Amino acid sequence: MTVTTDVLIAGAGPVGLTLANFLGKYGVRAIVVEQLPSLIDYPRGVGLDDESFRTIQSLGLAEEVLPFTVPQHVMRLVNGHGDVILTNDPKGEPYGWTRKHGFLQPEVDNALYEGLARYQGVEVRFAHTLTDIAEDADSVTATVEHTLEDGSTETFEIVAKYLVGCEGGKSPTRKWMGVNFEGKSPSTRWVVVDVNNDPLGTPNVYLGADPARPYVSIGLPHAVRRWEFMLFDDEPSEKVEDDAFVAELLKDHVPDSTKLDVIRRRVFTHHGRIASSFRKGRVLIAGDAAHLMPVWMGQGWNSGVRDATNLGWKLASVLKGHSDDRLLDTYTTERTDHAKAMIDLSMTFGSIIKPTDRKIAFLRDTAASAMNVLPQVKEYFTDMKFKPIPRYSSGVVVDQKTLAPGRADAKVGGGRFIPFRNTVEKNSPVGLQIIQPRVNTATATNVRLDDVMGDWWTIAAWGNDPTRLLDPEDVKLFRRLGGTFVTFISETQRPWAEQEFGYSSTVVGDTTNALKTWFDVRSVGAVILRPDHFVAAACLAQDLPKAFHATLEAAHATLATVSSATPTAPVETTPSTTARA
Ligand SMILES: O=C(O)CCc1cccc(O)c1
């Protein structure tokens, strides 16, 4: 028996399920094979970022996920005396959601799983294990073993255009690719104890940098509480099976540990590792299969969701014939640096929490107190400014300077205002996500921006109709590719813009001035947004045609598709204007 599909995903964890949702949404066929008989039902990840919530929103699952989250999840580092030495409580909602949420992973993963029922072309097969991979020029063939209810097995093949391994840190797919998995695996062991009947009821995250025994205590939705305790080298892992040992660990953390309804207790270690490439031919990896990081910043789950968000539209573009498969190389290029930065940050956090030497702990606490005295330093930590923001400097991005080289290098003289000077590099939004404020349109009031922008590529201009800035053939081409044109405008001018531009672009009223400020500080008037809401190109209004063609090139747009739609206006191929993977 042989089954065919477009994308075979190995692993029905959050990354595989997120990717499958994206593929379903974009009309791509996918099969997810999962070796377990069902989804994992115990908590693992506990922190969900605003970026991930934006992804869940684009999958149309925000309402389903919200009941399993708690917003504004504050994290405090406390010392051995219980004093708070560092707080992470980032304010604002630049991407449309609070910066951190506590969440129940099994329920959120399940919402992602149930979301797949919307797509006829996507199926999940439990109790299916990937046992072998073979690749040829046109496809990848996976040998899969299905374990039946009576324990017997049957083996068959799935032939796909691409295979994505999302099976976690031990990923057989990564091993098949033969890429390095570089980094460190510190030997320190921790025990995690999750309970269903939170005996404390206090919200948020406490990281206990207590030299007597470092610990973690986290209040989660639905009365779940998590503790983690560091194990000392002379404490064998088997000890966590011993109730008396666990009661001793919990003694200073809960009034009566005999009344706990334990979900699980398990020993784990941390790893900081990253694969040297996330792609080999038709085989790719995502999530823990591609990178592993310690828990401290809550970034394992979120980094995997970032991978799926980056990869989903790229696979769809290649499979729809919009782009050639070099687009898939930009997945490694774009995701590697950020994943590495998260690994480094998480490892650093671990080294702050773990010291059990009292002298080192004293020095750390003293340094933290000193830092808290300086408001700017304190804010740096409170507002989580140390958290790396994904910013792509190469990949599907167009270097803003190359669109107007003369102006970018021009000297300001005679009081002339030359917007590109100074701002090009420092304030360029290229490679960053656009913000997501609340907006109005003719048919919607006070909604999140993405909900009115469409699901695929967007060309947006401030105060202008982008269709009037582009060559008509390019307008047709962009529409043929499924793109949306958007006019951003102050809410006060929306009625005028709807009359003037409403037939050719979606007019979006900026009710909070957030978009005006965003365009203002970056000195740009038009942007080309990728399906994942990252800015591929930004320019002055008149430069939009150039930016459009440079973006096509950066996205490795298939010339056949482009030229058939633009017989009189072939695509400019100006390598110097394009940042390449
Ligand atoms: O990001 C969060 O909200 C919590 C991150 C965290 C910290 C320590 C342990 C752990 O399991 C998660």
The ligand as a Tripos MOL2 file, in Angstrom:
@<TRIPOS>MOLECULE
LIG
   12    12     1     0     0
SMALL
NO_CHARGES

@<TRIPOS>ATOM
      1 O1          7.8220   31.7670   30.2540 O.co2     1 LIG1
      2 C1          7.2360   31.4310   31.2700 C.2       1 LIG1
      3 O2          6.1640   31.9190   31.5710 O.co2     1 LIG1
      4 C2          7.8040   30.3880   32.2160 C.3       1 LIG1
      5 C3          9.1190   29.8650   31.7850 C.3       1 LIG1
      6 C4          9.6110   28.7730   32.7090 C.ar      1 LIG1
      7 C5         10.5350   29.0810   33.6710 C.ar      1 LIG1
      8 C6         11.0080   28.0690   34.4740 C.ar      1 LIG1
      9 C7         10.5830   26.7700   34.3240 C.ar      1 LIG1
     10 C8          9.6660   26.4680   33.3490 C.ar      1 LIG1
     11 O3          9.2540   25.1880   33.2140 O.3       1 LIG1
     12 C9          9.1830   27.4690   32.5330 C.ar      1 LIG1
@<TRIPOS>BOND
     1     1     2 2
     2     2     3 1
     3     2     4 1
     4     4     5 1
     5     5     6 1
     6     6     7 ar
     7     6    12 ar
     8     7     8 ar
     9     8     9 ar
    10     9    10 ar
    11    10    11 1
    12    10    12 ar
@<TRIPOS>SUBSTRUCTURE
     1 LIG1         1 GROUP 0 **** ****
